Amino acid sequence: FISSAPLQGVGKTTLIQKASEVLKSSGVPIDGFYTEEVRQAGRRIGFDVVTLSGTRGVLSRIGSEPPPGKRECRVGQYVVDLTSFEQLALPVLRNAGSGSGPGQRVCVIDEIGKMELFSQPFIQAVRQTLSTPGTVVLGTIPVPKGKPLALVEEIRNRNDVQVFSVTKENRNRLLPDIVTCVQSGRQ
């Protein structure tokens, strides 16, 4: 897992994308999703979920109202669209967890943070994916700031997880280490 302070823009997602490209080009079966900033006139207005196959959906937007009849899930100024997130993320995780045989798949989960953790089905799907034999997870988690997030701490404390802390200074040097770690986890 790759870790840094939340919403800091140090390059966790870029690192995940680069590692995914390297793994895919070396023939590794890989699926998953990443989160991407959405900007308007140079200002961040929210985040989208983008699957590795290119499907895109809304994760959150600034100050928008929750969908009718849905509870409001808010992180700071961002309102999370749980329905949109779950429609994209859950099938990808369920598919990644259904691989057969050892060392068969890599599942990208960017990120496991406050917005995503409003979804109980997502939490269950992450746990299931982490415990699926032959599935290596390449993911991102935030550094705790304030109250720890239960699933993030659970992941951080697993003995089968390696956490890379990324900063602007080390992000370019980490790529080979991350790729090697994922490939060795597939053996």
C-alpha positions in Angstrom: 0.0 0.0 0.0 1.1 3.5 -0.7 0.5 6.1 2.0 0.6 9.8 2.4 -1.4 12.6 4.0 -5.0 12.8 2.6 -5.7 15.2 -0.3 -2.1 16.5 -0.4 -1.3 15.9 -4.1 2.1 14.3 -3.4 1.6 11.8 -6.2 0.0 8.6 -4.8 -2.4 8.2 -7.7 0.3 9.0 -10.3 2.5 6.4 -8.7 -0.3 3.8 -8.8 -1.0 4.6 -12.5 2.7 4.2 -13.4 3.1 1.0 -11.5 -0.1 -0.4 -13.1 1.3 0.4 -16.6 4.6 -1.3 -15.8 2.8 -4.4 -14.4 0.4 -4.5 -17.3 3.1 -4.2 -19.9 5.0 -7.1 -18.3 1.9 -9.3 -18.7 0.5 -9.2 -15.2 -3.4 -9.5 -15.1 -4.5 -6.3 -13.4 -7.8 -4.6 -12.7 -9.0 -2.0 -10.3 -9.7 1.7 -10.1 -8.1 5.0 -9.1 -9.4 8.4 -8.1 -8.8 11.5 -10.2 -9.2 15.2 -9.4 -11.8 17.0 -11.4 -10.9 20.6 -12.1 -12.8 23.5 -13.5 -11.1 26.8 -14.4 -8.0 25.5 -12.5 -9.9 24.8 -9.3 -10.5 21.4 -7.9 -14.3 20.7 -7.8 -14.3 17.1 -6.9 -13.1 13.6 -7.6 -14.0 10.9 -10.1 -13.5 7.1 -9.9 -11.8 5.7 -13.0 -11.5 2.0 -13.6 -8.4 0.6 -15.3 -10.6 -0.2 -18.3 -11.4 3.5 -18.6 -15.0 3.7 -17.2 -15.5 6.9 -15.2 -18.0 8.0 -12.6 -18.5 10.6 -9.9 -17.0 10.1 -6.4 -17.6 13.6 -5.0 -18.3 17.2 -5.9 -18.0 20.5 -4.0 -21.2 21.5 -2.2 -23.6 19.5 -4.4 -26.6 18.1 -2.7 -26.9 14.4 -2.1 -29.1 12.4 -4.5 -32.8 12.6 -3.5 -33.6 10.3 -0.7 -30.0 9.6 0.1 -28.2 10.5 3.3 -25.5 13.2 3.0 -22.0 11.9 3.1 -19.6 14.8 3.3 -15.8 15.2 3.7 -15.1 18.8 4.2 -16.6 20.7 1.2 -17.1 17.5 -0.8 -20.3 15.6 -1.0 -19.8 11.9 -1.8 -22.0 10.2 -4.4 -22.1 6.7 -2.9 -24.3 5.2 -5.6 -22.0 6.3 -8.4 -18.9 5.1 -6.5 -20.4 1.7 -5.7 -21.6 1.1 -9.2 -18.1 1.4 -10.5 -15.9 0.2 -7.6 -17.8 -2.9 -6.4 -18.0 -4.9 -9.7 -14.2 -4.3 -10.2 -13.4 -5.6 -6.7 -15.7 -8.6 -7.0 -14.1 -9.4 -10.4 -10.6 -9.0 -9.0 -11.4 -11.4 -6.1 -12.7 -14.1 -8.4 -9.4 -15.0 -9.9 -8.3 -18.7 -9.8 -4.9 -20.1 -8.9 -2.0 -18.5 -7.0 -0.3 -15.4 -8.3 -2.9 -14.7 -10.9 -4.1 -11.1 -10.3 -3.3 -7.6 -9.1 -6.1 -5.4 -7.9 -5.6 -1.6 -7.8 -7.6 0.2 -5.1 -6.9 4.0 -5.0 -7.9 4.9 -2.5 -9.2 3.6 0.8 -10.0 6.9 2.5 -12.8 8.8 4.2 -14.9 9.3 1.1 -14.8 5.6 0.1 -15.4 4.4 3.7 -18.9 5.7 3.8 -19.8 2.6 1.8 -20.2 -0.5 3.9 -20.3 -2.8 0.8 -17.0 -1.3 -0.3 -15.5 -2.1 3.2 -16.7 -5.7 2.9 -15.4 -6.0 -0.7 -11.9 -4.7 0.3 -11.7 -7.2 3.1 -12.8 -10.0 0.8 -10.2 -8.9 -1.9 -7.4 -8.8 0.7 -8.2 -12.3 1.9 -8.5 -13.8 -1.6 -5.6 -16.2 -2.3 -3.7 -15.2 -5.4 -4.8 -11.6 -5.4 -2.2 -9.0 -4.7 -3.7 -5.6 -3.8 -1.8 -2.4 -4.9 -3.6 0.4 -3.0 -3.4 3.8 -1.4 -4.3 4.7 2.2 -4.1 8.1 4.0 -1.8 8.8 6.9 -4.0 9.1 10.0 -4.9 12.7 10.7 -7.2 13.1 13.6 -9.4 10.1 14.4 -7.9 6.9 12.8 -10.0 5.1 10.1 -10.7 1.6 11.3 -10.2 -0.2 8.0 -7.1 1.8 7.2 -5.5 0.8 10.5 -6.6 -2.8 10.0 -4.8 -2.8 6.7 -1.7 -1.0 8.0 -1.4 -3.6 10.8 -1.7 -6.7 8.6 1.4 -8.8 8.5 1.0 -9.4 4.8 1.0 -5.7 3.9 3.9 -3.5 3.0 3.3 0.2 3.3 5.4 2.7 1.3 5.1 6.3 2.6 5.3 8.7 -0.4 6.5 12.3 -0.3 7.3 14.7 -3.1 10.9 14.0 -2.5 10.8 10.2 -2.8 7.9 9.6 -5.2 10.1 9.1 -8.3 12.4 6.7 -6.5 9.6 4.5 -5.2 8.3 3.1 -8.5 10.8 0.2 -9.0 10.4 -0.8 -5.3 6.6 -0.9 -5.6 6.7 -2.9 -8.8 9.2 -5.4 -7.4 7.1 -5.8 -4.2 3.9 -6.5 -6.2 5.7 -8.9 -8.5 7.3 -10.8 -5.6 3.8 -11.0 -3.9 2.6 -12.8 -7.0 5.1 -15.6 -6.8 
